[in-house]
Amino acid sequence: MKYSKSLFPENDICYVCGRHGTEIHHVFFGPYRSKSEKWGLKVRLCRTHHESIPYGVHGGNRELDLRLKKDAQARFEQKYGHGKFMQEFNRNYLE
């Protein structure tokens, strides 16, 4: 099976606010980071939405982190199906 390079836009615009000057964020990180890479589940985020406290996903913004995971799951399932998502990521974020 050929994998998508990215299921999200690949421009230099923050997925959240539209600012230019972004960093790549792997939506599923930790033990699932390599799967985010494999399946194209990465988004471009400005520094504020990527790292800063309290707005960034790595700065404790759990609401944004969950939103990105839900968006990623929905995009993945449109292309590969729910069963494949569960097989790869072992959790349903859309419930």
Order of alpha helices (4+ residues) and beta strands (2+ residues): beta-alpha-beta-alpha-alpha-alpha
